[in-house]
Amino acid sequence: MDRRVEVGGAAAGPVVSGAVVSGAVAGDAEAGGGARTGGVAVVRAGRAARRRRSGLVVLGLVGLVLLLVGAGLSLGAVRLGPGAVVEALLGHGPGSFVVLQLRAPRVVAGLLVGLAFGVAGAAFQSVLRNPLASPDILGISGGASAAGAAAILLAGWSGPRVAAAALVGALVVATGVAVASWKRGLSGERFVLVGVAASLLVQAVTGYLLTRADVRDVPAALVWMVGSTGAARWPQLAVLAVACAVLLPALAVAGRRLPVLALGDDLARGLGAAPTPARVAVLAAAVGLIAVGTATTGPIAFVAFVSGPIARRASGTAGAGLTAAALTGAALVLAGDLVAQHLLGDLPVGVVTALVGGPVLWWLLSRTGGTRWAG
Protein backbone atom coordinates (compact mmCIF):
# COMPACT_ATOMS: atom_id res chain seq x y z
CA MET A 1 0.00 0.00 0.00
CA ASP A 2 1.33 3.45 -0.94
CA ARG A 3 1.81 6.06 1.75
CA ARG A 4 1.50 9.83 1.24
CA VAL A 5 2.55 12.59 3.61
CA GLU A 6 0.12 15.53 3.50
CA VAL A 7 0.29 18.98 5.09
CA GLY A 8 -2.93 20.93 5.24
CA GLY A 9 -4.60 18.51 2.88
CA ALA A 10 -2.00 19.03 0.16
CA ALA A 11 0.58 16.45 -0.83
CA ALA A 12 3.99 17.40 0.52
CA GLY A 13 5.93 15.14 -1.81
CA PRO A 14 5.63 12.41 -4.33
CA VAL A 15 4.21 9.03 -3.55
CA VAL A 16 6.96 6.67 -2.32
CA SER A 17 6.34 2.99 -2.49
CA GLY A 18 7.51 0.88 0.48
CA ALA A 19 8.50 -1.84 -1.95
CA VAL A 20 10.70 0.59 -3.85
CA VAL A 21 12.47 1.71 -0.65
CA SER A 22 13.06 -1.86 0.43
CA GLY A 23 14.44 -2.70 -2.99
CA ALA A 24 16.78 0.28 -2.95
CA VAL A 25 18.15 -0.60 0.48
CA ALA A 26 18.64 -4.20 -0.55
CA GLY A 27 20.41 -3.09 -3.72
CA ASP A 28 22.79 -0.85 -1.76
CA ALA A 29 23.58 -3.67 0.66
CA GLU A 30 24.20 -6.07 -2.21
CA ALA A 31 26.47 -3.53 -3.93
CA GLY A 32 28.43 -2.99 -0.71
CA GLY A 33 28.79 -6.72 -0.18
CA GLY A 34 29.93 -7.16 -3.76
CA ALA A 35 32.54 -4.44 -3.35
CA ARG A 36 33.86 -6.08 -0.18
CA THR A 37 33.91 -9.48 -1.86
CA GLY A 38 35.78 -8.01 -4.81
CA GLY A 39 38.32 -6.36 -2.51
CA VAL A 40 38.92 -9.62 -0.65
CA ALA A 41 39.37 -11.42 -3.96
CA VAL A 42 41.96 -8.86 -5.09
CA VAL A 43 43.89 -9.22 -1.81
CA ARG A 44 43.81 -13.00 -2.04
CA ALA A 45 44.97 -12.92 -5.65
CA GLY A 46 47.83 -10.62 -4.71
CA ARG A 47 48.90 -12.90 -1.87
CA ALA A 48 48.74 -15.94 -4.13
CA ALA A 49 50.87 -14.18 -6.75
CA ARG A 50 53.47 -13.26 -4.12
CA ARG A 51 53.52 -16.82 -2.82
CA ARG A 52 54.03 -18.16 -6.34
CA ARG A 53 56.86 -15.70 -6.97
CA SER A 54 58.50 -16.53 -3.64
CA GLY A 55 58.22 -20.24 -4.41
CA LEU A 56 59.80 -19.78 -7.82
CA VAL A 57 62.62 -17.74 -6.29
CA VAL A 58 63.30 -20.45 -3.71
CA LEU A 59 63.31 -23.15 -6.40
CA GLY A 60 65.67 -21.08 -8.53
CA LEU A 61 68.01 -20.54 -5.58
CA VAL A 62 68.00 -24.27 -4.80
CA GLY A 63 68.99 -25.00 -8.39
CA LEU A 64 71.72 -22.33 -8.29
CA VAL A 65 73.14 -23.70 -5.03
CA LEU A 66 73.21 -27.26 -6.41
CA LEU A 67 74.96 -26.02 -9.54
CA LEU A 68 77.58 -24.20 -7.45
CA VAL A 69 78.11 -27.27 -5.27
CA GLY A 70 78.70 -29.37 -8.39
CA ALA A 71 81.12 -26.78 -9.77
CA GLY A 72 83.03 -26.68 -6.49
CA LEU A 73 83.45 -30.46 -6.53
CA SER A 74 84.38 -30.61 -10.22
CA LEU A 75 86.73 -27.67 -10.80
CA GLY A 76 90.37 -27.60 -9.81
CA ALA A 77 93.80 -28.63 -10.99
CA VAL A 78 92.21 -31.95 -11.94
CA ARG A 79 88.81 -31.40 -13.52
CA LEU A 80 86.24 -34.11 -12.99
CA GLY A 81 83.02 -34.78 -14.84
CA PRO A 82 79.70 -35.40 -13.10
CA GLY A 83 80.10 -39.16 -13.28
CA ALA A 84 83.59 -39.03 -11.80
CA VAL A 85 82.37 -36.75 -8.98
CA VAL A 86 79.55 -39.13 -8.07
CA GLU A 87 81.97 -42.07 -8.16
CA ALA A 88 84.43 -40.19 -5.96
CA LEU A 89 81.71 -39.29 -3.44
CA LEU A 90 80.94 -42.99 -3.16
CA GLY A 91 84.58 -43.62 -2.31
CA HIS A 92 85.60 -45.16 -5.62
CA GLY A 93 87.87 -44.07 -8.42
CA PRO A 94 91.13 -42.13 -8.55
CA GLY A 95 89.48 -38.83 -7.66
CA SER A 96 88.05 -39.91 -4.32
CA PHE A 97 90.86 -38.37 -2.23
CA VAL A 98 90.74 -35.07 -4.10
CA VAL A 99 86.97 -34.80 -3.82
CA LEU A 100 86.40 -36.14 -0.31
CA GLN A 101 89.41 -34.65 1.48
CA LEU A 102 90.18 -31.46 -0.43
CA ARG A 103 87.11 -30.15 -2.25
CA ALA A 104 84.12 -31.48 -0.32
CA PRO A 105 85.10 -29.93 3.05
CA ARG A 106 85.47 -26.54 1.40
CA VAL A 107 82.15 -26.85 -0.40
CA VAL A 108 80.30 -28.08 2.68
CA ALA A 109 81.79 -25.27 4.76
CA GLY A 110 80.67 -22.69 2.21
CA LEU A 111 77.19 -24.20 2.02
CA LEU A 112 76.57 -24.42 5.78
CA VAL A 113 78.19 -21.10 6.68
CA GLY A 114 76.32 -19.36 3.86
CA LEU A 115 73.01 -20.76 5.08
CA ALA A 116 73.80 -19.72 8.66
CA PHE A 117 74.97 -16.20 7.82
CA GLY A 118 72.19 -15.52 5.32
CA VAL A 119 69.31 -16.51 7.58
CA ALA A 120 70.84 -14.92 10.68
CA GLY A 121 71.35 -11.58 8.93
CA ALA A 122 67.76 -11.53 7.66
CA ALA A 123 66.49 -12.40 11.14
CA PHE A 124 68.48 -9.56 12.73
CA GLN A 125 67.22 -7.02 10.21
CA SER A 126 63.62 -8.13 10.57
CA VAL A 127 63.54 -8.34 14.38
CA LEU A 128 65.30 -5.02 14.93
CA ARG A 129 63.53 -3.39 11.95
CA ASN A 130 66.72 -1.78 10.74
CA PRO A 131 68.72 -2.52 7.56
CA LEU A 132 71.98 -1.92 9.45
CA ALA A 133 71.15 -4.56 12.05
CA SER A 134 73.56 -7.14 10.71
CA PRO A 135 76.15 -9.16 12.66
CA ASP A 136 78.82 -7.57 10.45
CA ILE A 137 77.88 -4.12 11.72
CA LEU A 138 76.95 -4.97 15.31
CA GLY A 139 80.32 -6.39 16.32
CA ILE A 140 79.25 -10.02 16.73
CA SER A 141 81.42 -11.29 13.89
CA GLY A 142 84.14 -8.90 15.04
CA GLY A 143 83.99 -10.36 18.54
CA ALA A 144 84.67 -13.81 17.12
CA SER A 145 87.58 -12.39 15.11
CA ALA A 146 89.12 -10.66 18.11
CA ALA A 147 88.80 -13.76 20.28
CA GLY A 148 90.27 -16.02 17.61
CA ALA A 149 93.18 -13.65 17.01
CA ALA A 150 93.80 -13.39 20.77
CA ALA A 151 93.83 -17.18 21.10
CA ILE A 152 96.50 -17.43 18.38
CA LEU A 153 98.63 -14.42 19.21
CA LEU A 154 98.48 -14.44 23.01
CA ALA A 155 97.84 -18.06 24.02
CA GLY A 156 99.50 -19.77 21.07
CA TRP A 157 96.46 -21.96 20.47
CA SER A 158 95.53 -23.65 17.22
CA GLY A 159 92.80 -25.82 15.75
CA PRO A 160 89.63 -26.48 17.73
CA ARG A 161 90.66 -24.33 20.68
CA VAL A 162 90.83 -21.26 18.44
CA ALA A 163 87.38 -22.05 17.07
CA ALA A 164 86.06 -22.43 20.63
CA ALA A 165 87.56 -19.06 21.56
CA ALA A 166 85.93 -17.44 18.54
CA LEU A 167 82.58 -18.97 19.50
CA VAL A 168 82.87 -17.58 23.02
CA GLY A 169 83.92 -14.17 21.69
CA ALA A 170 80.84 -13.88 19.47
CA LEU A 171 78.52 -14.92 22.29
CA VAL A 172 80.12 -12.51 24.77
CA VAL A 173 79.80 -9.53 22.42
CA ALA A 174 76.20 -10.41 21.51
CA THR A 175 75.25 -10.75 25.17
CA GLY A 176 77.00 -7.49 26.07
CA VAL A 177 75.25 -5.58 23.29
CA ALA A 178 71.85 -6.98 24.29
CA VAL A 179 72.35 -6.14 27.99
CA ALA A 180 73.68 -2.63 27.29
CA SER A 181 70.79 -1.83 24.92
CA TRP A 182 68.04 -3.22 27.16
CA LYS A 183 65.65 -0.65 28.57
CA ARG A 184 62.18 -1.92 29.36
CA GLY A 185 62.55 -4.28 26.45
CA LEU A 186 64.69 -4.71 23.35
CA SER A 187 64.94 -1.59 21.19
CA GLY A 188 66.21 -1.87 17.62
CA GLU A 189 67.70 1.62 17.55
CA ARG A 190 69.60 1.21 20.84
CA PHE A 191 70.74 -2.27 19.81
CA VAL A 192 72.22 -0.94 16.57
CA LEU A 193 73.94 2.02 18.24
CA VAL A 194 75.46 -0.11 20.99
CA GLY A 195 76.42 -2.73 18.40
CA VAL A 196 78.26 -0.19 16.25
CA ALA A 197 80.19 0.94 19.33
CA ALA A 198 81.01 -2.69 20.17
CA SER A 199 82.18 -3.25 16.59
CA LEU A 200 84.60 -0.34 16.82
CA LEU A 201 85.88 -1.61 20.15
CA VAL A 202 86.61 -5.16 18.96
CA GLN A 203 88.25 -3.78 15.81
CA ALA A 204 90.56 -1.71 17.99
CA VAL A 205 91.37 -4.78 20.10
CA THR A 206 92.17 -6.84 17.01
CA GLY A 207 94.33 -4.08 15.54
CA TYR A 208 96.27 -3.76 18.81
CA LEU A 209 96.87 -7.52 18.92
CA LEU A 210 98.19 -7.55 15.36
CA THR A 211 100.58 -4.65 15.92
CA ARG A 212 102.02 -6.23 19.09
CA ALA A 213 102.23 -9.81 17.85
CA ASP A 214 105.17 -11.78 16.51
CA VAL A 215 105.22 -11.28 12.76
CA ARG A 216 105.39 -15.06 12.24
CA ASP A 217 102.04 -15.54 13.96
CA VAL A 218 100.20 -12.81 12.06
CA PRO A 219 99.33 -14.83 8.91
CA ALA A 220 97.45 -17.41 10.98
CA ALA A 221 95.55 -14.65 12.77
CA LEU A 222 94.64 -12.88 9.53
CA VAL A 223 92.31 -15.74 8.63
CA TRP A 224 90.13 -14.56 11.48
CA MET A 225 90.00 -11.09 9.92
CA VAL A 226 88.74 -11.93 6.42
CA GLY A 227 87.23 -15.44 6.55
CA SER A 228 88.19 -18.50 4.51
CA THR A 229 86.69 -21.90 3.83
CA GLY A 230 90.02 -23.41 2.79
CA ALA A 231 91.04 -24.57 6.29
CA ALA A 232 87.78 -26.31 7.15
CA ARG A 233 88.07 -30.01 8.03
CA TRP A 234 85.50 -32.71 8.70
CA PRO A 235 85.64 -32.63 12.55
CA GLN A 236 84.88 -28.88 12.53
CA LEU A 237 82.21 -29.35 9.91
CA ALA A 238 80.54 -32.04 12.01
CA VAL A 239 80.12 -29.53 14.84
CA LEU A 240 78.84 -26.91 12.39
CA ALA A 241 76.39 -29.38 10.83
CA VAL A 242 74.96 -30.39 14.21
CA ALA A 243 74.60 -26.74 15.23
CA CYS A 244 72.82 -25.91 11.98
CA ALA A 245 70.56 -28.94 12.33
CA VAL A 246 69.44 -27.63 15.72
CA LEU A 247 69.47 -23.86 15.24
CA LEU A 248 68.01 -23.54 11.74
CA PRO A 249 64.73 -25.29 12.66
CA ALA A 250 64.66 -23.38 15.96
CA LEU A 251 64.99 -20.10 14.08
CA ALA A 252 62.31 -21.17 11.60
CA VAL A 253 59.88 -21.89 14.46
CA ALA A 254 60.70 -18.68 16.32
CA GLY A 255 60.55 -16.74 13.06
CA ARG A 256 56.85 -17.49 12.61
CA ARG A 257 56.20 -14.50 14.87
CA LEU A 258 58.17 -12.09 12.68
CA PRO A 259 55.19 -10.95 10.53
CA VAL A 260 53.27 -10.12 13.71
CA LEU A 261 56.24 -8.32 15.27
CA ALA A 262 56.58 -6.21 12.12
CA LEU A 263 53.18 -4.65 12.92
CA GLY A 264 54.54 -3.02 16.08
CA ASP A 265 54.50 -4.01 19.73
CA ASP A 266 50.97 -2.77 20.52
CA LEU A 267 49.34 -4.64 17.65
CA ALA A 268 51.48 -7.71 18.34
CA ARG A 269 50.28 -7.79 21.95
CA GLY A 270 46.70 -7.35 20.76
CA LEU A 271 47.13 -10.40 18.54
CA GLY A 272 48.38 -12.49 21.45
CA ALA A 273 52.14 -12.29 20.83
CA ALA A 274 54.74 -11.38 23.47
CA PRO A 275 57.15 -9.11 21.54
CA THR A 276 60.18 -9.19 23.82
CA PRO A 277 60.38 -12.99 24.37
CA ALA A 278 59.76 -13.54 20.65
CA ARG A 279 62.58 -11.17 19.68
CA VAL A 280 64.95 -12.72 22.20
CA ALA A 281 64.22 -16.22 20.88
CA VAL A 282 64.88 -15.22 17.26
CA LEU A 283 68.05 -13.29 18.10
CA ALA A 284 69.39 -16.09 20.31
CA ALA A 285 69.13 -18.61 17.48
CA ALA A 286 70.61 -16.12 15.00
CA VAL A 287 73.54 -15.32 17.29
CA GLY A 288 74.22 -19.03 17.73
CA LEU A 289 74.38 -19.51 13.96
CA ILE A 290 76.70 -16.54 13.50
CA ALA A 291 78.94 -17.68 16.34
CA VAL A 292 79.36 -21.27 15.20
CA GLY A 293 79.75 -20.23 11.55
CA THR A 294 82.41 -17.64 12.35
CA ALA A 295 84.17 -20.14 14.58
CA THR A 296 84.48 -22.46 11.57
CA THR A 297 85.56 -20.12 8.78
CA GLY A 298 86.11 -16.71 10.34
CA PRO A 299 83.95 -13.72 9.41
CA ILE A 300 82.88 -13.61 5.76
CA ALA A 301 82.04 -10.00 5.12
CA PHE A 302 78.68 -8.73 3.82
CA VAL A 303 77.01 -12.14 3.46
CA ALA A 304 74.72 -11.63 6.44
CA PHE A 305 74.29 -7.98 5.45
CA VAL A 306 73.07 -8.37 1.88
CA SER A 307 71.45 -11.82 1.76
CA GLY A 308 68.13 -10.66 3.20
CA PRO A 309 67.77 -7.58 0.98
CA ILE A 310 68.69 -9.54 -2.15
CA ALA A 311 66.16 -12.26 -1.28
CA ARG A 312 63.42 -9.72 -0.56
CA ARG A 313 64.16 -7.85 -3.76
CA ALA A 314 63.98 -11.07 -5.80
CA SER A 315 60.81 -12.27 -4.07
CA GLY A 316 59.07 -8.91 -4.24
CA THR A 317 58.07 -9.11 -0.58
CA ALA A 318 58.79 -6.94 2.45
CA GLY A 319 58.83 -9.81 4.96
CA ALA A 320 61.75 -11.63 6.47
CA GLY A 321 61.97 -14.35 3.77
CA LEU A 322 64.23 -16.55 5.89
CA THR A 323 64.37 -19.50 3.47
CA ALA A 324 65.26 -17.34 0.47
CA ALA A 325 67.80 -15.40 2.55
CA ALA A 326 69.50 -18.61 3.71
CA LEU A 327 69.80 -19.91 0.15
CA THR A 328 71.04 -16.53 -1.05
CA GLY A 329 73.77 -16.59 1.60
CA ALA A 330 74.83 -20.08 0.54
CA ALA A 331 74.94 -19.04 -3.12
CA LEU A 332 77.02 -15.95 -2.30
CA VAL A 333 79.62 -17.88 -0.31
CA LEU A 334 79.88 -20.74 -2.81
CA ALA A 335 80.13 -18.40 -5.80
CA GLY A 336 82.62 -16.15 -4.02
CA ASP A 337 84.78 -19.13 -3.10
CA LEU A 338 84.85 -20.34 -6.70
CA VAL A 339 85.93 -16.90 -7.88
CA ALA A 340 88.54 -16.65 -5.11
CA GLN A 341 89.98 -20.07 -5.94
CA HIS A 342 90.01 -20.12 -9.71
CA LEU A 343 90.15 -16.50 -10.82
CA LEU A 344 92.04 -14.64 -8.10
CA GLY A 345 94.80 -17.04 -7.12
CA ASP A 346 93.11 -18.78 -4.16
CA LEU A 347 92.32 -15.71 -2.05
CA PRO A 348 90.15 -16.04 1.06
CA VAL A 349 86.47 -15.90 0.16
CA GLY A 350 85.95 -13.00 2.57
CA VAL A 351 87.99 -10.75 0.27
CA VAL A 352 85.66 -11.49 -2.65
CA THR A 353 82.45 -11.01 -0.69
CA ALA A 354 83.76 -7.70 0.68
CA LEU A 355 84.60 -6.50 -2.85
CA VAL A 356 81.19 -7.50 -4.17
CA GLY A 357 79.12 -6.62 -1.11
CA GLY A 358 79.79 -2.89 -1.15
CA PRO A 359 78.52 -2.24 -4.71
CA VAL A 360 75.57 -4.59 -4.19
CA LEU A 361 74.59 -2.72 -1.04
CA TRP A 362 74.89 0.61 -2.83
CA TRP A 363 72.70 -0.66 -5.68
CA LEU A 364 70.07 -1.99 -3.30
CA LEU A 365 69.90 1.29 -1.41
CA SER A 366 69.56 3.26 -4.63
CA ARG A 367 66.79 0.98 -5.89
CA THR A 368 64.76 0.65 -2.70
CA GLY A 369 65.62 3.79 -0.77
CA GLY A 370 66.02 1.57 2.27
CA THR A 371 62.27 1.48 2.85
CA ARG A 372 61.62 -2.22 2.28
CA TRP A 373 64.33 -3.65 4.47
CA ALA A 374 62.75 -3.50 7.83
CA GLY A 375 60.74 -6.69 7.22
C-alpha positions in Angstrom: 0.0 0.0 0.0 1.3 3.4 -0.9 1.8 6.1 1.7 1.5 9.8 1.2 2.6 12.6 3.6 0.1 15.5 3.5 0.3 19.0 5.1 -2.9 20.9 5.2 -4.6 18.5 2.9 -2.0 19.0 0.2 0.6 16.5 -0.8 4.0 17.4 0.5 5.9 15.1 -1.8 5.6 12.4 -4.3 4.2 9.0 -3.6 7.0 6.7 -2.3 6.3 3.0 -2.5 7.5 0.9 0.5 8.5 -1.8 -1.9 10.7 0.6 -3.8 12.5 1.7 -0.7 13.1 -1.9 0.4 14.4 -2.7 -3.0 16.8 0.3 -3.0 18.1 -0.6 0.5 18.6 -4.2 -0.5 20.4 -3.1 -3.7 22.8 -0.8 -1.8 23.6 -3.7 0.7 24.2 -6.1 -2.2 26.5 -3.5 -3.9 28.4 -3.0 -0.7 28.8 -6.7 -0.2 29.9 -7.2 -3.8 32.5 -4.4 -3.4 33.9 -6.1 -0.2 33.9 -9.5 -1.9 35.8 -8.0 -4.8 38.3 -6.4 -2.5 38.9 -9.6 -0.6 39.4 -11.4 -4.0 42.0 -8.9 -5.1 43.9 -9.2 -1.8 43.8 -13.0 -2.0 45.0 -12.9 -5.6 47.8 -10.6 -4.7 48.9 -12.9 -1.9 48.7 -15.9 -4.1 50.9 -14.2 -6.7 53.5 -13.3 -4.1 53.5 -16.8 -2.8 54.0 -18.2 -6.3 56.9 -15.7 -7.0 58.5 -16.5 -3.6 58.2 -20.2 -4.4 59.8 -19.8 -7.8 62.6 -17.7 -6.3 63.3 -20.4 -3.7 63.3 -23.2 -6.4 65.7 -21.1 -8.5 68.0 -20.5 -5.6 68.0 -24.3 -4.8 69.0 -25.0 -8.4 71.7 -22.3 -8.3 73.1 -23.7 -5.0 73.2 -27.3 -6.4 75.0 -26.0 -9.5 77.6 -24.2 -7.5 78.1 -27.3 -5.3 78.7 -29.4 -8.4 81.1 -26.8 -9.8 83.0 -26.7 -6.5 83.5 -30.5 -6.5 84.4 -30.6 -10.2 86.7 -27.7 -10.8 90.4 -27.6 -9.8 93.8 -28.6 -11.0 92.2 -31.9 -11.9 88.8 -31.4 -13.5 86.2 -34.1 -13.0 83.0 -34.8 -14.8 79.7 -35.4 -13.1 80.1 -39.2 -13.3 83.6 -39.0 -11.8 82.4 -36.7 -9.0 79.6 -39.1 -8.1 82.0 -42.1 -8.2 84.4 -40.2 -6.0 81.7 -39.3 -3.4 80.9 -43.0 -3.2 84.6 -43.6 -2.3 85.6 -45.2 -5.6 87.9 -44.1 -8.4 91.1 -42.1 -8.5 89.5 -38.8 -7.7 88.1 -39.9 -4.3 90.9 -38.4 -2.2 90.7 -35.1 -4.1 87.0 -34.8 -3.8 86.4 -36.1 -0.3 89.4 -34.6 1.5 90.2 -31.5 -0.4 87.1 -30.1 -2.2 84.1 -31.5 -0.3 85.1 -29.9 3.0 85.5 -26.5 1.4 82.1 -26.8 -0.4 80.3 -28.1 2.7 81.8 -25.3 4.8 80.7 -22.7 2.2 77.2 -24.2 2.0 76.6 -24.4 5.8 78.2 -21.1 6.7 76.3 -19.4 3.9 73.0 -20.8 5.1 73.8 -19.7 8.7 75.0 -16.2 7.8 72.2 -15.5 5.3 69.3 -16.5 7.6 70.8 -14.9 10.7 71.4 -11.6 8.9 67.8 -11.5 7.7 66.5 -12.4 11.1 68.5 -9.6 12.7 67.2 -7.0 10.2 63.6 -8.1 10.6 63.5 -8.3 14.4 65.3 -5.0 14.9 63.5 -3.4 11.9 66.7 -1.8 10.7 68.7 -2.5 7.6 72.0 -1.9 9.4 71.1 -4.6 12.1 73.6 -7.1 10.7 76.2 -9.2 12.7 78.8 -7.6 10.5 77.9 -4.1 11.7 76.9 -5.0 15.3 80.3 -6.4 16.3 79.2 -10.0 16.7 81.4 -11.3 13.9 84.1 -8.9 15.0 84.0 -10.4 18.5 84.7 -13.8 17.1 87.6 -12.4 15.1 89.1 -10.7 18.1 88.8 -13.8 20.3 90.3 -16.0 17.6 93.2 -13.7 17.0 93.8 -13.4 20.8 93.8 -17.2 21.1 96.5 -17.4 18.4 98.6 -14.4 19.2 98.5 -14.4 23.0 97.8 -18.1 24.0 99.5 -19.8 21.1 96.5 -22.0 20.5 95.5 -23.6 17.2 92.8 -25.8 15.7 89.6 -26.5 17.7 90.7 -24.3 20.7 90.8 -21.3 18.4 87.4 -22.0 17.1 86.1 -22.4 20.6 87.6 -19.1 21.6 85.9 -17.4 18.5 82.6 -19.0 19.5 82.9 -17.6 23.0 83.9 -14.2 21.7 80.8 -13.9 19.5 78.5 -14.9 22.3 80.1 -12.5 24.8 79.8 -9.5 22.4 76.2 -10.4 21.5 75.2 -10.7 25.2 77.0 -7.5 26.1 75.2 -5.6 23.3 71.8 -7.0 24.3 72.3 -6.1 28.0 73.7 -2.6 27.3 70.8 -1.8 24.9 68.0 -3.2 27.2 65.7 -0.6 28.6 62.2 -1.9 29.4 62.6 -4.3 26.4 64.7 -4.7 23.4 64.9 -1.6 21.2 66.2 -1.9 17.6 67.7 1.6 17.6 69.6 1.2 20.8 70.7 -2.3 19.8 72.2 -0.9 16.6 73.9 2.0 18.2 75.5 -0.1 21.0 76.4 -2.7 18.4 78.3 -0.2 16.3 80.2 0.9 19.3 81.0 -2.7 20.2 82.2 -3.3 16.6 84.6 -0.3 16.8 85.9 -1.6 20.1 86.6 -5.2 19.0 88.3 -3.8 15.8 90.6 -1.7 18.0 91.4 -4.8 20.1 92.2 -6.8 17.0 94.3 -4.1 15.5 96.3 -3.8 18.8 96.9 -7.5 18.9 98.2 -7.6 15.4 100.6 -4.6 15.9 102.0 -6.2 19.1 102.2 -9.8 17.9 105.2 -11.8 16.5 105.2 -11.3 12.8 105.4 -15.1 12.2 102.0 -15.5 14.0 100.2 -12.8 12.1 99.3 -14.8 8.9 97.4 -17.4 11.0 95.6 -14.6 12.8 94.6 -12.9 9.5 92.3 -15.7 8.6 90.1 -14.6 11.5 90.0 -11.1 9.9 88.7 -11.9 6.4 87.2 -15.4 6.6 88.2 -18.5 4.5 86.7 -21.9 3.8 90.0 -23.4 2.8 91.0 -24.6 6.3 87.8 -26.3 7.2 88.1 -30.0 8.0 85.5 -32.7 8.7 85.6 -32.6 12.5 84.9 -28.9 12.5 82.2 -29.4 9.9 80.5 -32.0 12.0 80.1 -29.5 14.8 78.8 -26.9 12.4 76.4 -29.4 10.8 75.0 -30.4 14.2 74.6 -26.7 15.2 72.8 -25.9 12.0 70.6 -28.9 12.3 69.4 -27.6 15.7 69.5 -23.9 15.2 68.0 -23.5 11.7 64.7 -25.3 12.7 64.7 -23.4 16.0 65.0 -20.1 14.1 62.3 -21.2 11.6 59.9 -21.9 14.5 60.7 -18.7 16.3 60.6 -16.7 13.1 56.8 -17.5 12.6 56.2 -14.5 14.9 58.2 -12.1 12.7 55.2 -10.9 10.5 53.3 -10.1 13.7 56.2 -8.3 15.3 56.6 -6.2 12.1 53.2 -4.6 12.9 54.5 -3.0 16.1 54.5 -4.0 19.7 51.0 -2.8 20.5 49.3 -4.6 17.7 51.5 -7.7 18.3 50.3 -7.8 22.0 46.7 -7.3 20.8 47.1 -10.4 18.5 48.4 -12.5 21.5 52.1 -12.3 20.8 54.7 -11.4 23.5 57.1 -9.1 21.5 60.2 -9.2 23.8 60.4 -13.0 24.4 59.8 -13.5 20.7 62.6 -11.2 19.7 65.0 -12.7 22.2 64.2 -16.2 20.9 64.9 -15.2 17.3 68.0 -13.3 18.1 69.4 -16.1 20.3 69.1 -18.6 17.5 70.6 -16.1 15.0 73.5 -15.3 17.3 74.2 -19.0 17.7 74.4 -19.5 14.0 76.7 -16.5 13.5 78.9 -17.7 16.3 79.4 -21.3 15.2 79.8 -20.2 11.6 82.4 -17.6 12.3 84.2 -20.1 14.6 84.5 -22.5 11.6 85.6 -20.1 8.8 86.1 -16.7 10.3 84.0 -13.7 9.4 82.9 -13.6 5.8 82.0 -10.0 5.1 78.7 -8.7 3.8 77.0 -12.1 3.5 74.7 -11.6 6.4 74.3 -8.0 5.4 73.1 -8.4 1.9 71.4 -11.8 1.8 68.1 -10.7 3.2 67.8 -7.6 1.0 68.7 -9.5 -2.2 66.2 -12.3 -1.3 63.4 -9.7 -0.6 64.2 -7.9 -3.8 64.0 -11.1 -5.8 60.8 -12.3 -4.1 59.1 -8.9 -4.2 58.1 -9.1 -0.6 58.8 -6.9 2.5 58.8 -9.8 5.0 61.8 -11.6 6.5 62.0 -14.3 3.8 64.2 -16.6 5.9 64.4 -19.5 3.5 65.3 -17.3 0.5 67.8 -15.4 2.6 69.5 -18.6 3.7 69.8 -19.9 0.2 71.0 -16.5 -1.1 73.8 -16.6 1.6 74.8 -20.1 0.5 74.9 -19.0 -3.1 77.0 -15.9 -2.3 79.6 -17.9 -0.3 79.9 -20.7 -2.8 80.1 -18.4 -5.8 82.6 -16.2 -4.0 84.8 -19.1 -3.1 84.8 -20.3 -6.7 85.9 -16.9 -7.9 88.5 -16.7 -5.1 90.0 -20.1 -5.9 90.0 -20.1 -9.7 90.1 -16.5 -10.8 92.0 -14.6 -8.1 94.8 -17.0 -7.1 93.1 -18.8 -4.2 92.3 -15.7 -2.1 90.1 -16.0 1.1 86.5 -15.9 0.2 85.9 -13.0 2.6 88.0 -10.7 0.3 85.7 -11.5 -2.7 82.4 -11.0 -0.7 83.8 -7.7 0.7 84.6 -6.5 -2.8 81.2 -7.5 -4.2 79.1 -6.6 -1.1 79.8 -2.9 -1.1 78.5 -2.2 -4.7 75.6 -4.6 -4.2 74.6 -2.7 -1.0 74.9 0.6 -2.8 72.7 -0.7 -5.7 70.1 -2.0 -3.3 69.9 1.3 -1.4 69.6 3.3 -4.6 66.8 1.0 -5.9 64.8 0.7 -2.7 65.6 3.8 -0.8 66.0 1.6 2.3 62.3 1.5 2.9 61.6 -2.2 2.3 64.3 -3.6 4.5 62.7 -3.5 7.8 60.7 -6.7 7.2 
